[in-house]
Amino acid sequence: LNLPQFVQLLETFVGEDISLPTVKRLIAFIKEEYKQTEEEKMEQLEKVHRISRLAQRKLLLEALFEKWDKNASGFLDLEEVDAVLSTFKEGMEKEALRKAKKHFCSCYPQLSRVGKLSPKAFQTFLELVASEFSGDEDEAIDNLVEFLTRSVERSHMECLQNFTRKKWLHNIQQAAETSGASMEPVYKAVFKALSQDAEAHGDNKKISAYIALLEENQLSPERGQILLHYVACTADDAPYVLNQILYRDMKGVSFAAVEEGKPIHVPRVQLHGNIHFWNYDRPVEERKGSLLVLPLHDAHWRVFGILGLDNLRDQCGKTIFLTHEISFYQGVSHAFSKAYHHICTLENILQMTVTALEWLYPRAPSIHAVIMYLVEPGKDKTCDYALRKVITTDNTGQKEIHSSPVLLRKENLLRDYLFKCVDSSEVIRTSVCGEYHIAVPLRDLSGKALGIFDISIGHHQKLPPHEHKDLQKMLKIAQAACCEILKISSEDREPTYILEAEHLPNLRHAGILFYRFMLQDLRECV
């Protein structure tokens, strides 16, 4: 038990109307009666030490990754890291490095195929290398970190540039986590990061940027199975680019970037001959500049769209995108991919939740209303997190999808039970103004609350037994489906389809997922 869970356990045990002297007697009793053997104490200390050591190692390796990732691309080159490590101890550990690399390639087949190291993969790779050395693993990690830190040098200007770029990339992820599952703030953060970098580190270039996502071509299938749908762009380009469709049989290099999975840089578009110009108002003689098309990769390294940039609006001759700019733009594409899939995951969880609530309402008419909240990071130092109301349903089956402002703890004292539910990640039962509520956490893979069900049962202290049983079943299945959605979105899992309907393109997988787990639960009970 952590501290909030321990406090909640005692509050549940003593009830709401307990007197202060009784609480004091209970505390005195626990202090007197709680005994811990020397063995238990040592086990607890070792556990705390182990957790602290792993946390310190994670921070150390994250800082090392940041130092190596000088242009904030979000990845390191596997062969470059391997080449430097091969000189460790004057090449005496090459055999250990070979074994570690072989093991790593089996753990991360997609990343090893493209020769990239994400921060998580970088940590895994160094831990595998250290495990092949003789002696203490922690000491080996420390020696590797010290060696790799000395192997890369950055000027003060490079460090400052890297810090600024990392801040802009962080803003993209923050936009995703505080947007209420909306893509618009993410698009704005992406284009702001690109324009700020072009101004600060790109010789004040004037750039255009656009994002296109791959979609199944149902409009004109004879022109190719897939198309690129331009879903967002910089403001000046919206009249020409937004919601445009690029087919395979049209001019352009975007599909080549999709197929190759690598950036395509066209330094002088006027000399290329295979560029599609969306802005038909721009005279032919002004169609000069550079074009960069970056593929967008998901967690499994599959391409799902493109991020494009050009500087045709800049007529000052600053045309070529430099290597450090292209590396940072790759970092932006990676940050956008993470943000995009974070929101896709939230949308899938919300769709699954709607399905779960639709299943519940005819079976539990005593439930007056259910409100679903998402937990979002706090935007300032005064609060760790906030709650955003996203779904409301009542016992008639009516549901409402919200995009409401967030709730802060200090401004919602009557809803403090919701925040206690997040703190403890445990079920909270309480009465507010004579109405009984059950707050139930929807947990992520680490056990922390990512959402809250606020279940109102009116003036009844508890539900009828059969309704309570159905509520418990719904919550159990919803939690299982939520974990499956989160596993699919991680870089460690491919989706698994069991029901035939999950394969159909016109049906959302997340909605059916609830019924899949319900069916599996029924099979286990038979």
C-alpha positions as CSV (number, residue, x, y, z in Angstrom):
1,L,0.0,0.0,0.0
2,N,1.2,3.5,-0.8
3,L,0.2,6.4,1.5
4,P,-3.1,7.4,-0.3
5,Q,-4.2,3.8,-0.4
6,F,-3.4,3.3,3.3
7,V,-5.3,6.4,4.3
8,Q,-8.3,5.3,2.1
9,L,-8.3,1.9,3.7
10,L,-8.5,3.3,7.2
11,E,-11.2,5.8,6.1
12,T,-13.2,3.0,4.6
13,F,-12.8,0.9,7.8
14,V,-13.9,3.6,10.3
15,G,-16.7,5.1,8.1
16,E,-17.8,8.7,7.7
17,D,-19.4,9.5,11.0
18,I,-16.7,8.3,13.4
19,S,-15.6,10.5,16.3
20,L,-12.1,11.9,16.6
21,P,-11.3,10.1,19.9
22,T,-12.2,6.8,18.2
23,V,-9.8,7.6,15.3
24,K,-7.1,8.4,17.8
25,R,-7.6,5.1,19.6
26,L,-7.4,3.2,16.3
27,I,-4.1,4.9,15.4
28,A,-2.7,4.1,18.9
29,F,-3.8,0.5,18.5
30,I,-2.1,0.1,15.1
31,K,1.1,1.7,16.3
32,E,1.2,-0.6,19.3
33,E,0.1,-3.8,17.6
34,Y,2.0,-3.5,14.3
35,K,5.1,-5.6,14.4
36,Q,7.8,-6.0,11.8
37,T,10.4,-8.7,12.0
38,E,14.0,-8.0,11.2
39,E,13.7,-10.1,8.1
40,E,10.7,-8.1,6.8
41,K,12.5,-4.9,7.5
42,M,15.5,-6.0,5.5
43,E,13.3,-7.1,2.6
44,Q,11.5,-3.8,2.6
45,L,14.8,-1.9,2.7
46,E,16.2,-4.0,-0.2
47,K,13.1,-3.4,-2.2
48,V,13.3,0.4,-1.7
49,H,17.0,0.3,-2.6
50,R,16.3,-1.7,-5.7
51,I,13.5,0.6,-6.9
52,S,15.7,3.7,-6.2
53,R,18.7,2.1,-8.1
54,L,16.5,1.4,-11.1
55,A,15.0,4.9,-11.1
56,Q,18.5,6.4,-10.9
57,R,19.7,4.2,-13.7
58,K,16.8,5.3,-15.9
59,L,17.5,9.0,-15.3
60,L,21.2,8.4,-16.0
61,L,20.5,6.7,-19.3
62,E,17.8,9.2,-20.3
63,A,20.4,12.0,-19.8
64,L,22.9,10.1,-21.8
65,F,20.4,9.6,-24.7
66,E,19.6,13.4,-24.6
67,K,23.3,14.2,-24.9
68,W,23.8,11.9,-27.9
69,D,20.6,13.1,-29.6
70,K,22.1,16.5,-30.5
71,N,19.4,17.4,-33.0
72,A,16.4,16.2,-31.0
73,S,15.5,13.6,-33.7
74,G,14.1,11.2,-31.0
75,F,16.4,8.3,-32.2
76,L,20.0,7.3,-32.2
77,D,21.8,5.4,-35.0
78,L,22.4,1.8,-33.8
79,E,25.5,1.4,-35.9
80,E,27.0,4.6,-34.6
81,V,26.5,3.6,-31.0
82,D,27.8,0.1,-31.8
83,A,30.9,1.5,-33.5
84,V,31.7,3.7,-30.4
85,L,31.1,0.8,-28.0
86,S,33.4,-1.5,-30.0
87,T,36.3,0.7,-28.8
88,F,35.3,0.3,-25.1
89,K,38.3,-1.0,-23.2
90,E,40.3,-0.8,-26.4
91,G,38.0,-3.4,-28.1
92,M,38.4,-6.1,-25.5
93,E,34.6,-6.5,-25.0
94,K,33.7,-7.0,-28.7
95,E,32.4,-10.5,-28.1
96,A,30.1,-9.3,-25.3
97,L,28.9,-6.5,-27.6
98,R,28.2,-9.0,-30.4
99,K,26.1,-11.2,-28.1
100,A,24.2,-8.2,-26.7
101,K,23.4,-6.9,-30.2
102,K,22.1,-10.3,-31.3
103,H,19.8,-10.5,-28.3
104,F,18.7,-6.9,-28.8
105,C,17.8,-7.6,-32.5
106,S,15.4,-10.4,-31.3
107,C,13.8,-8.0,-28.7
108,Y,13.3,-5.1,-31.1
109,P,13.1,-6.5,-34.6
110,Q,11.5,-3.4,-36.1
111,L,14.1,-0.9,-34.7
112,S,17.0,-3.2,-35.5
113,R,15.8,-3.5,-39.0
114,V,15.8,0.2,-39.6
115,G,18.9,0.7,-37.4
116,K,17.3,3.0,-34.9
117,L,17.4,3.3,-31.1
118,S,14.5,4.9,-29.2
119,P,15.2,6.0,-25.6
120,K,13.7,2.8,-24.2
121,A,15.6,0.6,-26.7
122,F,18.8,2.5,-26.0
123,Q,18.4,1.7,-22.3
124,T,17.7,-2.0,-23.1
125,F,20.7,-2.2,-25.4
126,L,23.1,-0.9,-22.8
127,E,21.7,-3.1,-20.1
128,L,22.1,-6.1,-22.4
129,V,25.7,-5.1,-23.1
130,A,26.4,-4.7,-19.3
131,S,24.8,-8.1,-18.6
132,E,27.4,-9.7,-20.9
133,F,30.3,-8.3,-18.9
134,S,31.8,-10.1,-16.0
135,G,31.3,-8.5,-12.6
136,D,28.7,-6.2,-11.1
137,E,26.1,-5.0,-13.6
138,D,25.5,-1.6,-11.9
139,E,29.3,-0.9,-12.1
140,A,29.4,-2.0,-15.7
141,I,26.5,0.4,-16.5
142,D,28.3,3.3,-14.8
143,N,31.5,2.6,-16.8
144,L,29.5,2.4,-20.1
145,V,27.8,5.7,-19.3
146,E,31.0,7.4,-18.4
147,F,32.7,6.1,-21.6
148,L,29.8,7.1,-23.9
149,T,29.6,10.5,-22.2
150,R,33.2,11.2,-22.9
151,S,32.8,10.0,-26.5
152,V,30.5,12.8,-27.5
153,E,31.2,16.5,-27.1
154,R,28.8,19.3,-27.6
155,S,29.5,23.1,-27.7
156,H,27.5,25.4,-25.5
157,M,25.6,26.6,-28.6
158,E,24.7,23.0,-29.5
159,C,23.5,22.3,-26.0
160,L,21.4,25.5,-26.0
161,Q,19.9,24.6,-29.4
162,N,19.1,21.0,-28.2
163,F,17.5,22.3,-25.0
164,T,15.2,24.7,-26.9
165,R,14.2,22.0,-29.4
166,K,13.4,19.5,-26.7
167,K,11.1,22.1,-25.1
168,W,9.2,22.5,-28.4
169,L,8.9,18.7,-28.8
170,H,7.7,18.5,-25.2
171,N,5.0,21.0,-26.0
172,I,3.6,18.7,-28.7
173,Q,3.3,15.8,-26.2
174,Q,1.8,18.1,-23.6
175,A,-0.8,19.3,-26.2
176,A,-1.9,15.7,-26.7
177,E,-2.1,14.9,-23.0
178,T,-4.2,18.0,-22.2
179,S,-6.4,18.3,-25.2
180,G,-9.3,16.1,-24.2
181,A,-8.6,13.7,-27.1
182,S,-8.7,16.5,-29.7
183,M,-6.1,16.7,-32.5
184,E,-6.3,20.4,-33.1
185,P,-4.0,21.5,-30.3
186,V,-1.5,18.9,-31.5
187,Y,-1.5,20.2,-35.0
188,K,-1.0,23.8,-33.7
189,A,1.9,22.7,-31.5
190,V,3.6,20.8,-34.4
191,F,3.4,23.8,-36.8
192,K,4.5,26.2,-34.0
193,A,7.6,24.0,-33.3
194,L,8.5,23.9,-37.0
195,S,8.1,27.7,-37.6
196,Q,10.0,28.6,-34.3
197,D,12.9,26.3,-35.3
198,A,13.0,27.7,-38.9
199,E,13.1,31.2,-37.4
200,A,15.7,30.5,-34.6
201,H,17.9,27.8,-36.2
202,G,17.0,27.8,-39.9
203,D,18.3,31.2,-40.9
204,N,14.8,32.7,-40.5
205,K,13.3,30.6,-43.3
206,K,9.6,31.1,-44.2
207,I,8.2,27.5,-44.3
208,S,5.0,25.8,-45.2
209,A,4.1,22.6,-43.5
210,Y,1.4,20.0,-43.8
211,I,0.3,16.6,-42.5
212,A,-1.3,13.9,-44.6
213,L,-2.6,10.6,-43.4
214,L,-2.9,7.3,-45.3
215,E,-6.5,6.2,-45.8
216,E,-8.2,3.4,-47.8
217,N,-9.2,4.7,-51.2
218,Q,-13.0,4.2,-51.3
219,L,-13.5,7.2,-53.6
220,S,-11.6,6.1,-56.7
221,P,-10.2,2.6,-56.1
222,E,-9.0,2.5,-59.7
223,R,-6.4,5.2,-58.7
224,G,-4.8,3.0,-56.1
225,Q,-5.7,1.2,-52.9
226,I,-4.6,4.0,-50.6
227,L,-4.6,7.8,-50.7
228,L,-3.0,10.6,-48.7
229,H,-5.6,12.9,-47.1
230,Y,-4.2,16.3,-46.0
231,V,-5.7,16.8,-42.6
232,A,-3.7,19.9,-41.3
233,C,-1.4,22.6,-42.6
234,T,0.0,26.0,-41.8
235,A,-2.6,28.8,-41.9
236,D,-1.4,30.5,-45.1
237,D,-1.6,27.2,-47.0
238,A,-5.1,26.1,-45.8
239,P,-7.0,27.4,-48.9
240,Y,-4.9,25.3,-51.2
241,V,-3.9,22.2,-49.1
242,L,-6.4,21.5,-46.3
243,N,-8.5,18.4,-47.1
244,Q,-6.9,17.8,-50.4
245,I,-6.4,14.2,-51.6
246,L,-3.2,12.9,-53.2
247,Y,-3.6,9.8,-55.3
248,R,-0.9,7.5,-56.5
249,D,-1.3,8.4,-60.1
250,M,-0.7,12.1,-59.4
251,K,2.7,13.9,-59.4
252,G,4.7,13.9,-56.2
253,V,7.3,12.2,-54.1
254,S,5.1,11.6,-51.0
255,F,4.2,8.0,-51.9
256,A,7.9,7.3,-52.5
257,A,8.6,8.4,-48.9
258,V,5.8,6.2,-47.7
259,E,7.1,3.1,-49.5
260,E,10.7,3.6,-48.7
261,G,10.0,4.7,-45.1
262,K,12.8,7.3,-45.4
263,P,12.8,11.1,-45.7
264,I,13.0,12.5,-49.2
265,H,14.7,15.9,-49.7
266,V,14.3,17.7,-53.0
267,P,16.7,20.7,-52.7
268,R,15.4,22.4,-55.9
269,V,11.8,21.6,-56.8
270,Q,12.0,23.6,-60.0
271,L,14.5,21.1,-61.4
272,H,12.8,17.9,-60.2
273,G,10.0,17.5,-62.7
274,N,7.8,15.3,-60.5
275,I,6.5,17.7,-57.8
276,H,2.8,18.4,-57.3
277,F,2.1,22.1,-56.5
278,W,-1.1,22.6,-54.6
279,N,-0.9,26.4,-54.7
280,Y,-2.1,27.0,-58.3
281,D,-2.1,30.8,-57.7
282,R,1.7,30.8,-57.4
283,P,3.4,31.8,-60.8
284,V,5.6,29.1,-62.4
285,E,8.7,31.3,-62.1
286,E,8.2,31.6,-58.3
287,R,8.0,27.8,-57.8
288,K,11.5,27.6,-56.4
289,G,12.8,26.2,-53.2
290,S,13.3,23.0,-51.2
291,L,10.8,20.3,-50.4
292,L,11.2,17.7,-47.5
293,V,8.8,14.8,-47.1
294,L,9.1,12.8,-43.8
295,P,7.2,9.5,-43.3
296,L,5.3,9.2,-40.1
297,H,5.9,5.8,-38.3
298,D,3.7,4.2,-35.7
299,A,5.2,2.2,-32.7
300,H,5.7,-0.9,-34.9
301,W,7.6,1.2,-37.5
302,R,4.8,1.1,-40.1
303,V,4.2,4.3,-42.1
304,F,0.7,5.9,-41.5
305,G,1.2,9.3,-43.2
306,I,3.7,12.0,-44.0
307,L,4.9,15.4,-42.7
308,G,5.8,17.7,-45.5
309,L,7.7,21.0,-45.4
310,D,8.8,23.4,-48.1
311,N,10.1,27.0,-48.3
312,L,8.6,28.1,-51.6
313,R,7.2,31.1,-49.8
314,D,10.7,32.3,-49.0
315,Q,12.1,34.2,-52.0
316,C,15.3,35.2,-50.3
317,G,17.4,32.3,-51.6
318,K,17.7,30.4,-48.3
319,T,16.5,27.2,-49.9
320,I,18.4,24.2,-48.8
321,F,17.3,22.3,-45.6
322,L,20.5,21.6,-43.6
323,T,21.3,18.2,-42.0
324,H,20.6,19.5,-38.4
325,E,17.2,20.9,-39.6
326,I,16.2,17.6,-41.2
327,S,17.2,15.7,-38.0
328,F,15.0,18.0,-35.9
329,Y,12.1,17.7,-38.3
330,Q,12.4,13.9,-37.9
331,G,12.1,14.5,-34.2
332,V,9.0,16.5,-34.8
333,S,7.5,13.7,-36.9
334,H,8.3,11.3,-34.1
335,A,6.8,13.5,-31.5
336,F,3.7,14.0,-33.7
337,S,3.4,10.2,-34.1
338,K,3.5,9.7,-30.3
339,A,0.9,12.4,-29.8
340,Y,-1.3,11.2,-32.6
341,H,-1.3,7.6,-31.3
342,H,-1.9,8.8,-27.7
343,I,-5.1,10.5,-28.8
344,C,-6.1,7.5,-30.9
345,T,-5.7,5.4,-27.8
346,L,-7.8,7.8,-25.8
347,E,-10.5,7.7,-28.5
348,N,-10.5,3.9,-28.5
349,I,-10.8,3.9,-24.7
350,L,-13.7,6.3,-24.9
351,Q,-15.4,4.3,-27.6
352,M,-15.0,1.1,-25.5
353,T,-16.4,3.0,-22.5
354,V,-19.5,4.1,-24.5
355,T,-20.1,0.5,-25.5
356,A,-19.7,-0.7,-21.9
357,L,-22.2,1.9,-20.6
358,E,-24.7,1.0,-23.4
359,W,-24.5,-2.6,-22.2
360,L,-25.0,-1.5,-18.5
361,Y,-27.9,0.9,-18.6
362,P,-30.8,-1.6,-19.4
363,R,-29.4,-4.0,-16.7
364,A,-29.0,-1.4,-13.9
365,P,-31.9,1.0,-13.9
366,S,-31.1,2.0,-10.3
367,I,-28.0,3.8,-11.5
368,H,-29.1,7.4,-12.0
369,A,-26.0,8.6,-14.0
370,V,-22.5,7.7,-14.9
371,I,-19.9,10.3,-15.7
372,M,-16.5,9.4,-17.2
373,Y,-13.5,11.6,-16.4
374,L,-10.0,11.4,-18.0
375,V,-7.0,12.2,-15.9
376,E,-4.7,14.9,-17.5
377,P,-1.4,16.4,-16.3
378,G,-1.6,19.7,-14.5
379,K,-0.6,22.7,-16.6
380,D,1.2,24.4,-13.7
381,K,3.2,23.6,-10.6
382,T,0.2,24.1,-8.3
383,C,-1.5,20.8,-9.3
384,D,-0.2,17.4,-10.4
385,Y,-3.2,16.6,-12.4
386,A,-6.7,17.7,-13.5
387,L,-9.9,15.8,-14.4
388,R,-11.8,16.3,-17.7
389,K,-15.4,15.3,-18.0
390,V,-15.8,13.4,-21.3
391,I,-18.9,11.2,-21.2
392,T,-22.2,11.4,-19.3
393,T,-25.0,8.8,-19.5
394,D,-28.2,8.4,-17.6
395,N,-30.6,5.5,-16.9
396,T,-32.6,6.2,-20.0
397,G,-29.5,5.4,-22.2
398,Q,-29.0,9.0,-23.2
399,K,-25.4,9.9,-23.5
400,E,-23.5,13.1,-24.0
401,I,-19.9,13.5,-25.2
402,H,-18.2,16.5,-23.6
403,S,-15.3,18.8,-24.4
404,S,-15.6,20.6,-21.1
405,P,-13.0,22.5,-19.1
406,V,-10.9,20.6,-16.6
407,L,-11.7,20.2,-12.9
408,L,-9.0,21.3,-10.4
409,R,-9.0,19.9,-6.9
410,K,-8.8,23.3,-5.2
411,E,-11.9,24.5,-7.0
412,N,-14.1,21.3,-6.5
413,L,-14.2,20.4,-2.8
414,L,-17.5,18.6,-3.2
415,R,-15.9,16.3,-5.8
416,D,-12.8,15.6,-3.7
417,Y,-13.8,11.9,-3.7
418,L,-12.9,11.8,-7.4
419,F,-9.4,13.1,-6.6
420,K,-9.0,10.6,-3.8
421,C,-9.9,7.9,-6.2
422,V,-7.1,9.0,-8.5
423,D,-4.6,9.3,-5.6
424,S,-5.3,5.8,-4.3
425,S,-6.4,4.1,-7.6
426,E,-9.0,2.4,-5.5
427,V,-12.8,2.4,-5.4
428,I,-14.3,5.3,-3.3
429,R,-17.9,5.3,-1.9
430,T,-19.3,8.5,-0.5
431,S,-22.4,10.7,-0.1
432,V,-22.6,14.2,-1.6
433,C,-25.6,16.3,-0.7
434,G,-27.6,13.2,0.2
435,E,-26.8,11.4,-3.1
436,Y,-24.6,8.3,-3.0
437,H,-21.6,8.0,-5.4
438,I,-19.2,5.2,-6.3
439,A,-16.0,6.4,-7.9
440,V,-14.1,3.6,-9.8
441,P,-10.7,4.0,-11.4
442,L,-9.9,2.8,-14.9
443,R,-6.2,1.9,-14.6
444,D,-3.3,2.0,-17.0
445,L,-0.8,-0.9,-17.3
446,S,1.2,0.3,-14.3
447,G,-1.9,0.4,-12.1
448,K,-2.4,4.2,-12.0
449,A,-5.8,5.7,-12.7
450,L,-6.1,7.1,-16.2
451,G,-9.8,7.6,-16.0
452,I,-12.6,7.7,-13.4
453,F,-16.2,6.3,-13.5
454,D,-18.4,8.5,-11.2
455,I,-21.5,6.3,-10.6
456,S,-24.5,8.0,-9.0
457,I,-27.0,5.7,-7.4
458,G,-29.2,8.5,-6.0
459,H,-30.5,8.1,-2.4
460,H,-29.9,4.4,-2.3
461,Q,-26.9,3.4,-0.2
462,K,-26.4,0.3,-2.4
463,L,-27.6,-1.2,-5.6
464,P,-29.9,-4.3,-5.7
465,P,-27.7,-7.5,-5.8
466,H,-28.3,-8.4,-9.4
467,E,-27.6,-4.8,-10.6
468,H,-24.4,-4.6,-8.4
469,K,-23.3,-7.9,-10.0
470,D,-23.8,-6.5,-13.5
471,L,-22.0,-3.3,-12.6
472,Q,-19.0,-5.3,-11.3
473,K,-19.0,-7.4,-14.5
474,M,-19.0,-4.2,-16.7
475,L,-16.2,-2.7,-14.7
476,K,-14.1,-5.9,-14.9
477,I,-14.6,-6.2,-18.7
478,A,-14.0,-2.5,-19.3
479,Q,-10.7,-2.7,-17.4
480,A,-9.6,-5.8,-19.4
481,A,-10.4,-4.1,-22.7
482,C,-8.7,-0.9,-21.6
483,C,-5.5,-2.9,-20.8
484,E,-5.7,-4.6,-24.3
485,I,-6.0,-1.2,-26.0
486,L,-3.0,0.1,-24.1
487,K,-0.9,-3.0,-24.9
488,I,-1.7,-2.6,-28.6
489,S,-0.7,1.0,-28.6
490,S,2.7,0.2,-27.1
491,E,5.7,-0.8,-29.2
492,D,5.7,-4.3,-27.6
493,R,2.5,-5.7,-29.0
494,E,0.7,-6.4,-32.3
495,P,-3.1,-6.4,-32.2
496,T,-4.8,-9.7,-31.7
497,Y,-8.2,-10.3,-33.4
498,I,-10.5,-13.1,-32.1
499,L,-14.0,-12.2,-33.3
500,E,-14.7,-12.1,-37.0
501,A,-16.2,-8.6,-36.7
502,E,-12.9,-7.2,-35.5
503,H,-11.5,-7.7,-39.0
504,L,-14.2,-5.6,-40.7
505,P,-12.9,-2.2,-41.8
506,N,-16.2,-0.4,-41.3
507,L,-16.4,-1.3,-37.6
508,R,-14.3,0.2,-34.9
509,H,-12.2,-2.4,-33.2
510,A,-12.4,-0.8,-29.8
511,G,-16.2,-0.9,-29.6
512,I,-16.2,-4.7,-30.3
513,L,-13.3,-5.3,-27.9
514,F,-15.7,-4.9,-24.9
515,Y,-17.9,-7.7,-26.3
516,R,-14.9,-9.9,-27.1
517,F,-13.8,-9.8,-23.5
518,M,-17.4,-10.3,-22.3
519,L,-17.7,-13.4,-24.5
520,Q,-14.3,-14.8,-23.2
521,D,-15.5,-14.2,-19.6
522,L,-18.7,-16.2,-20.4
523,R,-16.7,-19.0,-21.9
524,E,-14.6,-19.2,-18.8
525,C,-17.7,-19.4,-16.6
526,V,-19.3,-22.3,-18.6
